Amino acid sequence: MKLFVQIPCLDEAGTLPLVLATIPREVEGFDSVEVLVIDDGSTDGTAEVARRLGVRHVVRHTSTRGLARSFRDGVDYALAHGADVVVNTDGDNQYPSERIGDLVAPIVAGEADIVVADRQTATIEHFSPFKKRMQRFGSRVVSAAAGTSLPDAASGFRAYSRAALLRLNVVTQFSYTMETIIQAGNKRLRIASLPITTNPKTRESRLFSNIWQHMSRSGRAIVRSAIMFRPHLVFLTLFAVFFVAAAVPAVRFLVFLAQGDAGGHVQSLVFAGAMLVGALLCLALLVIADLLRTNRTLMEETLERVKELQYGPRPCDGADDGSHDAAQDGAAAAVARDAVRDGARHDAQHDARDDEDAHA
């Protein structure tokens, strides 16, 4: 069993040593613990600091591509190097890395596929009351969209099993945290939570400039994921809203019509007609979304099988620059060519024997 601890970083040269110093080098249930640093276009020498501190696995972006892309590239690297479990933490030393053993324990025990650390946001001193309420509300919305119960859906300190990572696909450009939870819940993956206490704040978040931007981007990610995985819930809810909005003025108009005073209330009938058109459009969108959902499910099953073929056999550790992977691919290709040549030689010898038997 191999555990990979990946650390997405953007200009974290000052705090990365604190994170690396607290990551355990031995975790119960694993033969080895590997540390992976994803440098997302840092300009302060984060990658050099990581290598100087003994990190063998470093993925570096030449420009900033965002947290979601960093997470996805880190997962691809870890799976390609034989990871059985991947733990994600942050480079700002927000999370207690010494709790990694507790974080992965439910996965090792076979009790969970994903474990998300609960920061207990209500107890974090530097969070404003408004931010605490929004964190709690956002976690409830994500839990509802995922069909699970999770107290801290935005936490980035989490562990994924290899099987879970093969089934998850990150498509957002902002943050993977909520999208992967909604995907996991709708794919019936087991999600557990671990209460933790965060470390003191070291800097402001670089993922967003203010809480309103964070709420806006997170809201879009939640709505997009909900439409992808639970279109019936979204569009039937909208249909119900539009239908009620159409029924109320329509009934009002009919009441006046029955009383012989409908002439001055045509606007109610017009409004009811507009709302009814909206309700019918919601039903049409539901049919389209359901067809797209079926197509997406088939594509994801195909992608999962491709990942199993790509990452299935655990490769031996090689050079960080990918030379080992290239050598492995070349060796596999050579084996395949030899097999083809041997097969062709065998067929030729078999045909020759058949000709000799025929002449005899």
Secondary structure in CASP SS format (residue, H / E / C, confidence):
PFRMAT SS
TARGET T0000
AUTHOR 0000-0000-0000
METHOD secondary structure of the structure
MODEL  1
M C 1.00
K E 1.00
L E 1.00
F E 1.00
V E 1.00
Q E 1.00
I E 1.00
P E 1.00
C E 1.00
L C 1.00
D C 1.00
E C 1.00
A C 1.00
G C 1.00
T C 1.00
L H 1.00
P H 1.00
L H 1.00
V H 1.00
L H 1.00
A H 1.00
T H 1.00
I C 1.00
P C 1.00
R C 1.00
E C 1.00
V C 1.00
E C 1.00
G C 1.00
F C 1.00
D C 1.00
S E 1.00
V E 1.00
E E 1.00
V E 1.00
L E 1.00
V E 1.00
I E 1.00
D E 1.00
D E 1.00
G C 1.00
S C 1.00
T C 1.00
D C 1.00
G C 1.00
T H 1.00
A H 1.00
E H 1.00
V H 1.00
A H 1.00
R H 1.00
R H 1.00
L C 1.00
G C 1.00
V C 1.00
R C 1.00
H E 1.00
V E 1.00
V E 1.00
R E 1.00
H E 1.00
T C 1.00
S C 1.00
T C 1.00
R C 1.00
G C 1.00
L H 1.00
A H 1.00
R H 1.00
S H 1.00
F H 1.00
R H 1.00
D H 1.00
G H 1.00
V H 1.00
D H 1.00
Y H 1.00
A H 1.00
L H 1.00
A H 1.00
H C 1.00
G C 1.00
A C 1.00
D C 1.00
V E 1.00
V E 1.00
V E 1.00
N E 1.00
T C 1.00
D C 1.00
G C 1.00
D C 1.00
N C 1.00
Q C 1.00
Y C 1.00
P C 1.00
S H 1.00
E H 1.00
R H 1.00
I H 1.00
G H 1.00
D H 1.00
L H 1.00
V H 1.00
A H 1.00
P H 1.00
I H 1.00
V H 1.00
A C 1.00
G C 1.00
E C 1.00
A C 1.00
D C 1.00
I E 1.00
V E 1.00
V E 1.00
A E 1.00
D E 1.00
R C 1.00
Q C 1.00
T H 1.00
A H 1.00
T H 1.00
I C 1.00
E C 1.00
H C 1.00
F C 1.00
S C 1.00
P H 1.00
F H 1.00
K H 1.00
K H 1.00
R H 1.00
M H 1.00
Q H 1.00
R H 1.00
F H 1.00
G H 1.00
S H 1.00
R H 1.00
V H 1.00
V H 1.00
S H 1.00
A H 1.00
A H 1.00
A H 1.00
G C 1.00
T C 1.00
S C 1.00
L C 1.00
P C 1.00
D C 1.00
A C 1.00
A C 1.00
S C 1.00
G C 1.00
F C 1.00
R E 1.00
A E 1.00
Y E 1.00
S E 1.00
R H 1.00
A H 1.00
A H 1.00
L H 1.00
L H 1.00
R H 1.00
L C 1.00
N C 1.00
V C 1.00
V C 1.00
T C 1.00
Q C 1.00
F C 1.00
S C 1.00
Y H 1.00
T H 1.00
M H 1.00
E H 1.00
T H 1.00
I H 1.00
I H 1.00
Q H 1.00
A H 1.00
G H 1.00
N H 1.00
K C 1.00
R C 1.00
L C 1.00
R C 1.00
I E 1.00
A E 1.00
S E 1.00
L E 1.00
P E 1.00
I C 1.00
T C 1.00
T C 1.00
N C 1.00
P C 1.00
K C 1.00
T C 1.00
R C 1.00
E C 1.00
S C 1.00
R C 1.00
L C 1.00
F C 1.00
S C 1.00
N C 1.00
I H 1.00
W H 1.00
Q H 1.00
H H 1.00
M H 1.00
S H 1.00
R H 1.00
S H 1.00
G H 1.00
R H 1.00
A H 1.00
I H 1.00
V H 1.00
R H 1.00
S H 1.00
A H 1.00
I H 1.00
M H 1.00
F H 1.00
R C 1.00
P H 1.00
H H 1.00
L H 1.00
V H 1.00
F H 1.00
L H 1.00
T H 1.00
L H 1.00
F H 1.00
A H 1.00
V H 1.00
F H 1.00
F H 1.00
V H 1.00
A H 1.00
A H 1.00
A H 1.00
V H 1.00
P H 1.00
A H 1.00
V H 1.00
R H 1.00
F H 1.00
L H 1.00
V H 1.00
F H 1.00
L H 1.00
A H 1.00
Q C 1.00
G C 1.00
D C 1.00
A C 1.00
G H 1.00
G H 1.00
H H 1.00
V H 1.00
Q H 1.00
S H 1.00
L H 1.00
V H 1.00
F H 1.00
A H 1.00
G H 1.00
A H 1.00
M H 1.00
L H 1.00
V H 1.00
G H 1.00
A H 1.00
L H 1.00
L H 1.00
C H 1.00
L H 1.00
A H 1.00
L H 1.00
L H 1.00
V H 1.00
I H 1.00
A H 1.00
D H 1.00
L H 1.00
L H 1.00
R H 1.00
T H 1.00
N H 1.00
R H 1.00
T H 1.00
L H 1.00
M H 1.00
E H 1.00
E H 1.00
T H 1.00
L H 1.00
E H 1.00
R H 1.00
V H 1.00
K H 1.00
E H 1.00
L H 1.00
Q H 1.00
Y H 1.00
G C 1.00
P C 1.00
R C 1.00
P C 1.00
C C 1.00
D C 1.00
G C 1.00
A C 1.00
D C 1.00
D C 1.00
G C 1.00
S H 1.00
H H 1.00
D H 1.00
A H 1.00
A H 1.00
Q H 1.00
D H 1.00
G H 1.00
A H 1.00
A H 1.00
A H 1.00
A H 1.00
V H 1.00
A H 1.00
R H 1.00
D H 1.00
A H 1.00
V H 1.00
R H 1.00
D H 1.00
G H 1.00
A H 1.00
R H 1.00
H H 1.00
D H 1.00
A H 1.00
Q H 1.00
H H 1.00
D H 1.00
A H 1.00
R H 1.00
D H 1.00
D H 1.00
E H 1.00
D H 1.00
A H 1.00
H H 1.00
A C 1.00
END
